[in-house]
């Protein structure tokens, strides 16, 4: 039951991030992003990966007009690859703002292409 609650909270946080910032999928420029997300302050790399994965599922299923299950594997590839490629500074920048900075965004674009997803 606790795992289910944690999963639901993480999913909601990822969805909230997607709706409010839209940056977990490496889209747009930081000049137009909203205020920092205080919930990102203490996230581990794994938790950042979960946010990116959840946001990817929602965004890519809409972009590709398919189910979330159909994009599960490519979104896992994207989230793991992007977060694993991030430097300590990029991870800290995510914690400070709740979205990818410019250098992490470029890595995100690279993994969107590598994992055969659509660019937003």
Secondary structure, DSSP 4 states (H G I P E B T S, - for coil): -HHHHHHHHHHHHHHHHHHHT--TT--S-GGG--S--GGGTT--HHHHHHHHHHHHHHHHHHHTTS-TGGGHHHHHHHHHHHHHH--HHHHHHHHHHSS--HHHHHHHHHHHHHTT----
